[in-house]
Amino acid sequence: MPLSLSEKAMAQARAPYSALPESEHARLRGDGHRTSEDGDVEDNLFDGAAHHGATLEVADDDTLYYGVALGRRRRRHCPRNCQIRKGRGFWITVVCLVVVSVVGAFWLYLNGISWLQRSRKRNVIVMISDGFGPASETMARNYVQQTRGLPVGYQSPLDEILVGSSRTRSSSSLITDSAAGATAFSCALKTYNGAIGVRPDGTPCGTVLEAAKRQRNMATGLVVTSRITHATPAAFSAHTASRDMEDLIAEYQIGNYSLGPVVDLMLGGGRCHFEPGAAHGGPGCRLDGRDLLAEARGAGFRTLGTRAEFDALDPRGSAGGGGSGGGGPGPRLLPLLGTFAPSHMDYEIDRDPAQQPSLAEMTRKALAVLDAATGAADSGGFFLVVEGSRIDMAAHTNDPAAHVRDIIAYWDAVAAAREFVDAHPDTVLISVSDHETGGFSVAKQLGAAYPEYVWRPEALAGATHSIEHISLQLLPGPADAGERYALVRDTVFPRWLGIANATHDEILAVARETADSVRLRQLLSTAISDRAMVGWATHGHSAVDVNLYAYGRDADQLRGNHENTDIGAFVERVLGLDLAAVTSDIKHERTRQDTAPAKDAWLGRRYQYRDLDAQH
């Protein structure tokens, strides 16, 4: 009987390999094999490979090389190239694992290892020297060296921690203002000049301060010498289309918006935007009649308003004096709102220590309070913004004496922060300017002749008041021309500006200026700047890159030249924050536009011309 197809296949499978026809040999060998002299099949991956090495057991059902079962067990030699092919899979696996590990580690680095960062205590101190450019650092260093007899190699508290530089442009101009500059730090994005915590389209952007509070439950703080509602602190704590909406910014800062209260500690000036204005019988400047200080106390804030109350504040928990709010342990000191002036705090050159704390004193107090409030092992730490606000304002007025004194006051605050970092290794300190102001140069050509290579720091040492303070004393001042002349000759120049050799023309020009504050300030600025031989290119900002300083944990990540947005991105990364998530949280709280019939009543005075002390 003829065999069926299946029976033929079985018989063929049982036949010895050598008994198969040559055509079947070729089919079974395949393109990648050849037959040895004894009939064994060799791997032919590498032509001319030698036969030596281990032997392989080939089972009846082994079809890997032969395609069909051979019906017997056979032994054959595995050449070196066969071993190589077997080992190659192992090494490919090892290489893949290494690549995956490296890529994973790099991804974790770029993303700040957010899941790990959020699980441990970290402190971040962001210090902003408003309007402070590289030339101003040189001036202040030279001034301190000359007036204090320090060696040529003296380094300031900032010189010692210089790591790079920051670019300053905004989305709307190559020259930024403070609002857009601070929003770059707070939201890690570029926006238009005048914007407070909003994108170029006017929608809110989540800030690193808000994210620190909501995502890590960190304590948060703002310490400034400007109004607390001014551009820089506002950009971390509010979302408004215009920086001029300071009444609204104050509402944000005490928690009257979708995220609720996110700032635990505020120290600075600007009480007027928290109190009802004169039209409502109050001492402040709010146009809606609301008393936000009372509302803040009702929401649990402790409020401070005097030097005595500031001094009585004990970071360990007790507070004497007239401070409002409950006492108790450290954490109960928060939230805290201290406003020590109706508007900006005084320039350092004008400050009465008995009336107002210095920036360094407020910084030390804030660090102590926040550290006490986050002392628990499971605490997320704190995020603090400190601004030397009035460095910028002095430069707007082209006042070198006030400018240098506020820089030195800022140095003192930096030194205080560095001391804290030394004692708390999980802290990083960043110091940067939002922009340079004044186009300042440590040189000035006074005439047409070839310029002298000299500037005179000692010419600034005798000044005892700012140009702003002096102009307020002279406008309106004595009405009698003779009295005004005597006041300028005997007091303004020698006692307030430290100029003993004022000319008759200089005295007369200042005495005759009774109405124009801008012209008066220009006259005073020229007198002291010429004697110090320092120059100013503008009463506004410039586009120059500014110095970047960092100290403490992760500070090396900021080395080099950066966009200002990189500062916010750095904070987001080291704290493991998610700014996009915070932005989503507030996406339904669009920037509020005034809907009252008298629009300017909500926004405050609309500047048609910004005075030189408008601090932009």
Phi, psi and omega per residue, in radians:
M1 nan 2.357 3.114
P2 -1.087 2.568 3.114
L3 -1.354 2.508 3.058
S4 -1.288 2.934 3.129
L5 -1.053 -0.699 -3.136
S6 -1.187 -0.646 3.128
E7 -1.190 -0.654 3.081
K8 -1.068 -0.727 -3.136
A9 -1.106 -0.708 3.138
M10 -1.164 -0.711 3.134
A11 -1.131 -0.714 3.121
Q12 -1.109 -0.675 -3.136
A13 -1.146 -0.572 -3.123
R14 -1.414 -0.274 -3.109
A15 -1.234 2.564 3.074
P16 -1.057 2.627 -3.132
Y17 -1.042 -0.687 -3.094
S18 -1.148 -0.379 -3.119
A19 -1.444 -0.170 -3.124
L20 -1.303 2.611 3.078
P21 -1.098 2.743 -3.098
E22 -1.035 -0.632 3.117
S23 -1.075 -0.613 3.119
E24 -1.279 -0.613 3.062
H25 -0.969 -0.837 -3.101
A26 -1.090 -0.711 -3.130
R27 -1.121 -0.752 -3.091
L28 -1.253 -0.580 3.138
R29 -1.196 -0.691 -3.070
G30 1.329 3.013 -3.068
D31 -1.170 -0.425 -3.013
G32 -1.729 0.264 -3.079
H33 -2.342 2.795 2.974
R34 -2.450 2.874 -3.080
T35 -1.766 2.323 3.084
S36 -1.358 3.072 -3.100
E37 -1.077 -0.561 -3.130
D38 -1.621 0.206 3.066
G39 1.615 -0.090 3.108
D40 -1.239 2.600 3.108
V41 -1.609 2.231 -3.123
E42 -1.906 2.539 2.998
D43 -1.263 2.297 -3.073
N44 -2.071 0.731 3.133
L45 -1.147 -0.637 -3.128
F46 -2.115 1.982 -3.132
D47 -1.004 2.380 3.074
G48 1.381 0.201 -3.140
A49 -1.186 2.472 -3.092
A50 -1.382 2.681 3.074
H51 -1.616 1.873 2.876
H52 -2.891 2.768 -3.126
G53 2.193 -2.768 -3.025
A54 -1.293 2.892 3.049
T55 -1.845 2.702 3.125
L56 -2.002 2.418 2.981
E57 -1.522 2.142 -3.123
V58 -1.888 1.999 -3.083
A59 -1.424 2.838 3.134
D60 -1.003 -0.614 -3.080
D61 -1.628 0.234 -3.123
D62 -1.382 1.888 3.138
T63 -1.895 0.123 -3.091
L64 -1.041 -0.792 -3.131
Y65 -1.718 -0.493 -2.911
Y66 -1.872 -0.295 3.104
G67 1.451 -0.523 3.082
V68 -2.333 2.813 3.079
A69 -1.213 2.460 -3.073
L70 -1.603 -0.148 3.069
G71 1.302 0.126 3.117
R72 -2.710 2.808 3.074
R73 -1.662 2.324 -3.085
R74 -2.279 2.713 3.058
R75 -2.009 2.448 3.056
R76 -2.547 2.807 3.083
H77 -1.402 2.416 3.000
C78 -1.729 1.983 -3.126
P79 -1.144 2.925 3.141
R80 -0.991 -0.666 -3.122
N81 -1.188 -0.446 3.044
C82 -1.194 -0.747 3.103
Q83 -1.101 -0.660 3.128
I84 -1.060 -0.748 -3.112
R85 -1.160 -0.640 3.093
K86 -1.153 -0.755 -3.125
G87 -1.230 -0.426 -3.101
R88 -1.076 -0.674 3.125
G89 -1.079 -0.672 3.118
F90 -1.101 -0.814 -3.097
W91 -1.223 -0.574 3.057
I92 -1.073 -0.710 3.112
T93 -1.091 -0.752 3.138
V94 -1.091 -0.812 -3.134
V95 -1.060 -0.750 3.126
C96 -1.050 -0.735 3.134
L97 -1.120 -0.703 3.119
V98 -1.114 -0.791 -3.136
V99 -1.069 -0.795 3.134
V100 -1.065 -0.706 -3.139
S101 -1.130 -0.765 -3.135
V102 -1.136 -0.806 3.131
V103 -1.081 -0.728 3.124
G104 -1.108 -0.724 3.117
A105 -1.128 -0.702 3.128
F106 -1.137 -0.703 3.117
W107 -1.095 -0.739 3.120
L108 -1.108 -0.660 3.107
Y109 -1.114 -0.833 -3.107
L110 -1.114 -0.547 -3.102
N111 -1.682 0.212 3.036
G112 1.227 0.261 -3.070
I113 0.766 0.960 -2.942
S114 -0.982 -0.675 -3.107
W115 -1.155 -0.531 3.106
L116 -1.440 -0.711 -3.103
Q117 -1.048 -0.653 -3.079
R118 -1.264 -0.211 -3.051
S119 -1.626 -0.011 -3.103
R120 -2.348 2.799 -3.099
K121 -1.307 2.287 3.057
R122 -2.423 2.526 3.028
N123 -2.072 2.393 3.090
V124 -2.231 2.226 3.087
I125 -2.041 2.010 3.090
V126 -1.845 2.017 3.141
M127 -1.904 2.288 -3.063
I128 -2.123 2.080 3.119
S129 -1.729 1.557 -3.009
D130 -1.047 2.212 3.054
G131 1.281 0.321 -2.992
F132 -1.829 1.884 -3.126
G133 -1.767 3.056 -3.111
P134 -1.027 -0.660 -3.141
A135 -1.145 -0.561 3.124
S136 -1.199 -0.598 3.063
E137 -1.121 -0.731 3.095
T138 -1.081 -0.804 3.141
M139 -1.027 -0.821 -3.095
A140 -1.133 -0.699 3.115
R141 -1.100 -0.829 3.106
N142 -1.063 -0.704 -3.128
Y143 -1.071 -0.821 -3.132
V144 -1.156 -0.720 3.108
Q145 -1.035 -0.804 -3.055
Q146 -1.276 -0.725 -3.038
T147 -1.461 -0.322 -3.116
R148 -1.983 0.035 3.107
G149 1.163 0.636 -3.122
L150 -1.503 2.744 -3.116
P151 -1.164 2.806 -3.125
V152 -1.048 -0.570 -3.107
G153 -1.431 0.146 -3.129
Y154 -0.966 2.414 3.050
Q155 -2.113 2.386 3.102
S156 -1.318 2.933 3.069
P157 -1.019 -0.406 3.077
L158 -1.486 -0.705 3.138
D159 -0.905 -0.654 -3.035
E160 -1.265 -0.240 -3.075
I161 -2.200 0.410 3.116
L162 -1.165 2.237 3.134
V163 -2.157 -0.306 -3.097
G164 3.080 -2.615 -3.127
S165 -2.549 2.819 -3.098
S166 -2.229 2.382 3.019
R167 -1.447 2.750 -2.916
T168 -2.222 -0.039 -3.019
R169 -1.087 2.696 3.061
S170 -1.801 -3.085 3.119
S171 -1.323 -0.345 -3.058
S172 -1.851 -0.175 -3.062
S173 -2.797 2.634 3.012
L174 -1.183 -0.343 3.080
I175 -1.961 2.031 -3.077
T176 -1.476 2.866 2.892
D177 -1.866 3.108 -3.065
S178 -1.202 -0.556 -3.118
A179 -1.143 -0.900 3.123
A180 -1.159 -0.658 3.124
G181 -1.093 -0.760 3.132
A182 -1.243 -0.592 3.098
T183 -1.148 -0.568 3.040
A184 -1.061 -0.678 3.094
F185 -1.255 -0.699 -2.998
S186 -1.435 -0.664 -3.079
C187 -1.883 -0.105 -3.113
A188 1.038 0.672 3.071
L189 -2.606 2.767 3.090
K190 -1.472 2.473 3.053
T191 -2.518 -3.141 -3.041
Y192 -1.429 2.729 3.105
N193 -1.050 2.294 -3.126
G194 1.731 -0.212 -3.076
A195 -1.386 2.408 3.117
I196 -2.026 1.785 3.071
G197 1.057 0.579 3.079
V198 -2.309 2.748 3.089
R199 -1.341 3.007 3.089
P200 -1.012 -0.438 3.105
D201 -1.502 0.053 3.086
G202 1.545 0.002 3.123
T203 -1.547 2.607 -3.064
P204 -1.114 2.587 2.989
C205 -2.102 2.328 3.130
G206 -1.112 2.458 -3.093
T207 -1.810 2.812 3.126
V208 -1.128 -0.543 3.093
L209 -1.154 -0.805 3.117
E210 -1.085 -0.740 -3.136
A211 -1.158 -0.682 3.117
A212 -1.053 -0.708 3.135
K213 -1.235 -0.838 -3.002
R214 -1.380 -0.637 -3.017
Q215 -1.682 -0.449 3.130
R216 -2.089 -0.041 -3.090
N217 0.941 0.715 3.109
M218 -1.420 2.645 2.941
A219 -1.303 2.560 -3.053
T220 -2.297 2.636 -3.117
G221 -2.672 2.707 3.060
L222 -2.292 2.200 3.099
V223 -2.256 2.112 -3.059
V224 -2.507 2.899 3.007
T225 -1.889 0.005 3.012
S226 -1.594 -2.996 2.892
R227 -1.086 2.469 3.134
I228 -1.162 -0.323 3.107
T229 -1.587 0.087 -3.100
H230 -1.268 3.049 -2.911
A231 -0.968 -0.885 -3.033
T232 -1.140 -0.955 3.109
P233 -1.104 -0.578 3.138
A234 -1.092 -0.664 -3.071
A235 -1.135 -0.353 3.082
F236 -1.590 -0.286 -2.928
S237 -2.284 0.093 -3.091
A238 -2.647 2.989 -3.136
H239 -2.471 1.718 3.131
T240 -2.378 2.625 -3.120
A241 -1.193 -0.414 -3.109
S242 -2.395 2.441 3.101
R243 -1.144 -0.322 -3.118
D244 -1.290 -0.165 -3.068
M245 -1.498 1.024 -3.010
E246 -1.253 -0.484 3.034
D247 -1.065 -0.758 3.128
L248 -1.213 -0.686 3.110
I249 -1.028 -0.698 3.100
A250 -1.056 -0.651 3.106
E251 -1.108 -0.783 3.073
Y252 -0.973 -0.771 -2.985
Q253 -1.182 -0.414 3.056
I254 -1.705 0.144 2.992
G255 1.739 0.218 -3.127
N256 -1.497 1.099 3.025
Y257 -2.786 -3.079 -2.909
S258 -1.052 -0.560 -3.115
L259 -1.504 -0.170 -3.090
G260 1.315 -2.915 -3.099
P261 -1.205 2.187 3.111
V262 -2.133 -0.211 3.117
V263 -1.810 2.095 -3.089
D264 -1.528 -0.509 -3.052
L265 -2.444 2.263 3.067
M266 -2.365 2.186 3.096
L267 -2.305 2.263 3.137
G268 2.892 -2.651 3.074
G269 -1.823 -2.865 3.029
G270 1.601 0.476 -3.122
R271 -1.063 -0.476 -3.010
C272 -1.091 -0.506 -3.126
H273 -1.438 0.008 3.055
F274 -1.874 -0.079 -3.089
E275 -2.133 2.602 3.119
P276 -1.106 2.552 -3.117
G277 -1.376 3.126 -3.076
A278 -1.055 -0.578 -3.140
A279 -1.091 -0.353 3.132
H280 -1.951 0.302 3.083
G281 1.338 0.302 -3.111
G282 -1.923 3.000 -3.105
P283 -1.551 -0.075 -3.018
G284 -1.682 -2.679 -3.108
C285 -2.299 0.193 3.086
R286 -1.195 2.420 -3.086
L287 -1.659 -0.082 -3.131
D288 -1.781 -0.023 3.094
G289 1.416 -0.019 -3.113
R290 -1.327 2.572 3.062
D291 -1.874 1.613 -3.080
L292 -1.264 -0.399 3.059
L293 -1.139 -0.743 3.087
A294 -1.148 -0.718 3.118
E295 -1.119 -0.676 3.124
A296 -1.129 -0.746 3.101
R297 -1.097 -0.668 3.096
G298 -1.115 -0.469 3.125
A299 -1.562 0.075 3.074
G300 1.829 -0.006 3.116
F301 -1.255 2.472 2.857
R302 -1.565 2.311 -3.125
T303 -2.016 2.422 3.108
L304 -2.153 2.574 3.138
G305 -2.466 -0.081 -3.087
T306 -2.303 2.870 3.083
R307 -1.104 -0.672 -3.130
A308 -1.096 -0.732 3.117
E309 -1.155 -0.644 3.089
F310 -1.099 -0.829 -3.113
D311 -1.120 -0.567 -3.095
A312 -1.352 -0.210 -3.111
L313 -1.254 2.005 -3.120
D314 -1.761 2.039 -3.131
P315 -0.997 -0.370 3.136
R316 -1.354 -0.184 3.002
G317 2.413 -0.475 -3.100
S318 -1.656 2.609 3.117
A319 -2.448 2.084 3.093
G320 -1.624 -2.775 3.108
G321 1.197 -2.751 -3.060
G322 -1.697 0.239 -3.128
G323 -1.019 2.458 -3.120
S324 -1.666 2.455 3.117
G325 2.163 2.992 -3.087
G326 -1.396 2.693 3.050
G327 -1.554 -2.526 3.091
G328 1.853 -2.901 -3.082
P329 -1.182 2.951 -3.048
G330 -0.783 -0.959 -3.085
P331 -0.979 -0.441 -3.108
R332 -1.333 -0.109 3.023
L333 -1.249 -0.316 -3.129
L334 -1.848 2.528 0.038
P335 -1.339 2.695 -3.020
L336 -2.361 2.294 3.107
L337 -2.240 1.947 3.114
G338 -2.029 2.059 3.111
T339 -2.122 1.977 -2.966
F340 -1.846 0.242 3.067
A341 -2.822 2.609 3.093
P342 -1.060 -0.716 3.105
S343 -2.057 -2.257 3.107
H344 -1.237 2.646 2.977
M345 -1.226 2.819 -3.052
D346 -1.178 2.659 2.924
Y347 -0.992 2.628 3.120
E348 -1.010 -0.614 -3.125
I349 -1.193 -0.415 -3.136
D350 -1.784 -0.235 -2.945
R351 -1.131 2.337 3.008
D352 -1.652 1.928 -3.095
P353 -1.008 -0.400 3.119
A354 -1.344 -0.273 -3.073
Q355 -1.881 -0.620 -3.059
Q356 -2.345 2.417 3.029
P357 -1.273 2.728 3.086
S358 -1.421 2.954 3.089
L359 -1.088 -0.705 3.123
A360 -1.119 -0.701 3.124
E361 -1.139 -0.740 3.114
M362 -1.154 -0.630 3.121
T363 -1.134 -0.810 3.121
R364 -1.076 -0.742 -3.135
K365 -1.124 -0.772 -3.138
A366 -1.088 -0.768 3.129
L367 -1.087 -0.721 -3.139
A368 -1.152 -0.768 -3.135
V369 -1.144 -0.808 -3.117
L370 -1.168 -0.659 3.108
D371 -1.137 -0.730 3.111
A372 -1.133 -0.641 -3.107
A373 -1.298 -0.292 -3.107
T374 -2.081 0.537 -3.066
G375 -1.283 -0.342 -3.115
A376 -1.105 2.573 -3.094
A377 -1.085 -0.539 -3.102
D378 -1.619 0.195 3.140
S379 -1.244 2.651 3.094
G380 -1.447 -0.096 -3.088
G381 1.585 -2.766 -3.120
F382 -2.452 2.786 3.063
F383 -2.189 2.108 -3.056
L384 -2.228 2.321 3.018
V385 -1.898 2.245 3.097
V386 -2.162 2.221 3.137
E387 -2.132 2.256 2.909
G388 -1.483 1.407 -2.913
S389 -1.200 -0.658 -2.922
R390 -1.507 -0.059 2.946
I391 -0.980 -0.776 -3.136
D392 -1.145 -0.755 -3.049
M393 -1.163 -0.632 3.077
A394 -1.145 -0.651 3.126
A395 -1.217 -0.584 3.060
H396 -1.042 -0.646 3.134
T397 -1.475 -0.059 -3.063
N398 1.002 0.805 -3.097
D399 -1.881 1.667 -3.046
P400 -1.176 -0.554 -3.119
A401 -1.204 -0.808 3.096
A402 -1.165 -0.651 -3.137
H403 -1.039 -0.872 -3.070
V404 -1.203 -0.602 -3.140
R405 -1.188 -0.659 3.112
D406 -1.269 -0.497 3.035
I407 -1.131 -0.785 3.130
I408 -1.111 -0.673 3.074
A409 -1.094 -0.641 3.084
Y410 -1.169 -0.727 3.056
W411 -0.955 -0.743 3.134
D412 -1.064 -0.681 3.109
A413 -1.180 -0.682 3.085
V414 -1.090 -0.738 3.113
A415 -1.061 -0.705 3.102
A416 -1.108 -0.730 3.132
A417 -1.162 -0.673 3.120
R418 -1.137 -0.656 3.073
E419 -1.052 -0.711 3.123
F420 -1.133 -0.746 3.138
V421 -1.068 -0.722 3.132
D422 -1.028 -0.602 -3.118
A423 -1.547 -0.193 -3.096
H424 -2.351 1.543 -3.004
P425 -1.061 -0.377 3.140
D426 -1.514 0.475 -3.124
T427 -2.047 2.463 3.008
V428 -2.123 2.395 3.114
L429 -1.958 2.278 3.063
I430 -2.130 2.338 3.041
S431 -2.238 2.235 -3.093
V432 -2.714 2.741 3.054
S433 -1.772 2.624 3.067
D434 -1.353 -0.466 -3.133
H435 -3.053 3.001 2.985
E436 -1.723 2.586 3.133
T437 -2.179 2.403 3.010
G438 1.690 -0.216 -3.016
G439 0.956 0.792 -2.974
F440 -1.235 2.456 3.063
S441 -2.362 2.470 3.136
V442 -1.553 1.043 3.130
A443 -3.127 2.664 3.084
K444 -2.730 2.316 3.068
Q445 -1.648 2.080 -3.024
L446 -1.592 -0.316 -3.109
G447 -2.551 -3.024 -3.093
A448 -1.342 -0.393 -3.127
A449 -1.167 2.875 3.122
Y450 -0.978 2.314 -2.997
P451 -1.186 2.653 3.011
E452 -1.369 2.517 3.063
Y453 -1.628 1.399 -3.073
V454 -2.791 2.550 2.848
W455 -2.464 2.693 -2.927
R456 -2.130 1.586 3.117
P457 -1.015 -0.594 -3.083
E458 -1.108 -0.330 3.127
A459 -1.204 -0.290 3.130
L460 -1.648 -0.251 -2.993
A461 -1.216 -0.467 -3.081
G462 -1.474 -0.167 -3.123
A463 -1.216 2.405 -3.131
T464 -2.057 -0.140 3.129
H465 -2.512 2.747 3.094
S466 -1.347 2.795 3.064
I467 -1.112 -0.599 3.085
E468 -1.053 -0.826 3.133
H469 -1.071 -0.769 -3.110
I470 -1.110 -0.757 -3.115
S471 -1.131 -0.585 3.097
L472 -1.198 -0.495 3.091
Q473 -1.330 -0.514 -3.086
L474 -1.564 -0.338 3.134
L475 -1.958 1.947 0.066
P476 -1.445 -0.502 3.133
G477 1.215 -3.000 3.140
P478 -1.066 2.417 3.130
A479 -1.344 -0.556 -3.108
D480 -1.251 2.263 -3.092
A481 -1.069 -0.679 3.133
G482 -1.132 -0.746 3.125
E483 -1.127 -0.698 3.128
R484 -1.109 -0.766 -3.139
Y485 -1.052 -0.771 -3.136
A486 -1.121 -0.694 3.124
L487 -1.085 -0.781 -3.126
V488 -1.176 -0.761 -3.097
R489 -1.184 -0.738 -2.984
D490 -1.648 -0.387 -3.047
T491 -2.117 -0.949 -3.015
V492 -1.036 -0.963 -3.076
F493 -1.271 -0.953 -3.044
P494 -1.306 -0.660 -3.020
R495 -1.643 -0.663 -3.063
W496 -1.638 -0.648 3.116
L497 -1.723 -0.223 -3.133
G498 1.255 0.480 -3.129
I499 -1.896 1.945 -3.088
A500 -1.603 -0.208 -3.040
N501 -2.057 0.628 3.119
A502 -1.079 2.438 3.138
T503 -1.461 2.862 3.100
H504 -1.044 -0.718 -3.123
D505 -1.120 -0.688 3.125
E506 -1.139 -0.795 -3.130
I507 -1.096 -0.782 -3.100
L508 -1.132 -0.726 -3.130
A509 -1.089 -0.739 3.132
V510 -1.203 -0.737 -3.105
A511 -1.119 -0.589 -3.096
R512 -1.375 -0.263 -3.102
E513 -1.479 1.801 -3.051
T514 -1.976 -0.109 -3.026
A515 -2.277 -0.632 -3.004
D516 -1.642 1.795 -3.099
S517 -1.181 -0.570 3.138
V518 -1.139 -0.834 3.128
R519 -1.091 -0.713 3.139
L520 -1.080 -0.776 -3.124
R521 -1.169 -0.604 3.089
Q522 -1.127 -0.704 3.109
L523 -1.090 -0.781 -3.131
L524 -1.182 -0.698 3.121
S525 -1.089 -0.788 -3.130
T526 -1.073 -0.703 -3.103
A527 -1.071 -0.816 -3.075
I528 -1.432 -0.601 3.136
S529 -1.170 -0.694 3.115
D530 -1.090 -0.699 -3.116
R531 -1.232 -0.568 3.064
A532 -1.451 -0.262 -3.083
M533 1.037 0.900 2.998
V534 -2.076 2.643 -3.034
G535 -2.086 2.764 3.106
W536 -2.330 2.371 3.126
A537 -1.700 -0.335 -3.021
T538 -2.800 2.808 2.941
H539 -1.622 0.030 -3.141
G540 -1.931 -2.674 -3.114
H541 -1.621 2.943 3.012
S542 -2.214 3.014 -3.066
A543 -1.702 0.148 -3.040
V544 -1.125 2.551 2.998
D545 -1.124 2.640 -3.120
V546 -2.057 2.771 -3.109
N547 -1.245 2.594 3.107
L548 -2.136 2.261 -3.102
Y549 -2.183 2.575 3.100
A550 -2.683 2.645 -3.053
Y551 -2.691 2.370 3.088
G552 1.819 -2.806 -3.047
R553 -1.058 2.292 3.084
D554 1.223 0.165 -3.092
A555 -1.070 -0.541 -3.104
D556 -1.102 -0.364 3.132
Q557 -1.146 -0.262 -3.095
L558 -1.745 0.172 3.129
R559 -1.170 2.483 3.093
G560 1.825 -2.974 -3.134
N561 -1.661 2.303 -3.037
H562 -2.296 2.707 2.857
E563 -1.271 2.644 3.137
N564 -1.067 -0.477 3.112
T565 -1.149 -0.392 3.139
D566 -1.152 -0.411 3.120
I567 -1.153 -0.850 3.085
G568 -1.099 -0.684 3.132
A569 -1.136 -0.625 3.092
F570 -1.100 -0.811 3.120
V571 -1.083 -0.767 3.111
E572 -1.007 -0.731 -3.074
R573 -1.238 -0.867 -3.040
V574 -1.207 -0.436 3.109
L575 -1.656 -0.079 -3.127
G576 1.167 0.679 -3.096
L577 -1.574 2.930 3.104
D578 -2.328 1.622 -3.101
L579 -1.152 -0.561 3.128
A580 -1.097 -0.642 3.136
A581 -1.180 -0.691 3.111
V582 -1.171 -0.702 3.080
T583 -1.023 -0.721 3.106
S584 -1.113 -0.635 -3.138
D585 -1.071 -0.576 -3.076
I586 -1.865 0.213 -3.025
K587 -1.118 -0.432 3.139
H588 -1.502 -0.169 3.109
E589 -1.705 1.378 -3.096
R590 -1.154 2.701 3.099
T591 -0.928 2.182 -3.035
R592 -1.354 2.236 3.048
Q593 -1.840 2.509 -3.122
D594 -1.190 2.343 3.132
T595 -2.025 0.067 3.139
A596 -1.194 2.682 3.137
P597 -0.986 -0.720 3.114
A598 -1.679 1.563 -3.024
K599 -1.025 -0.728 -3.120
D600 -1.123 -0.391 3.123
A601 -1.120 -0.534 3.125
W602 -1.449 -0.726 -3.038
L603 -1.384 -0.246 -3.021
G604 1.471 -3.040 -3.083
R605 -1.099 2.188 3.066
R606 -1.460 2.058 -3.091
Y607 -1.267 1.977 2.942
Q608 -1.411 -0.584 3.023
Y609 -2.418 2.156 -3.093
R610 -1.478 2.170 3.073
D611 -1.048 2.793 -3.082
L612 -1.168 -0.308 3.096
D613 -1.741 0.375 3.108
A614 -1.340 -0.105 2.948
Q615 0.967 0.953 3.058
H616 -1.614 nan nan
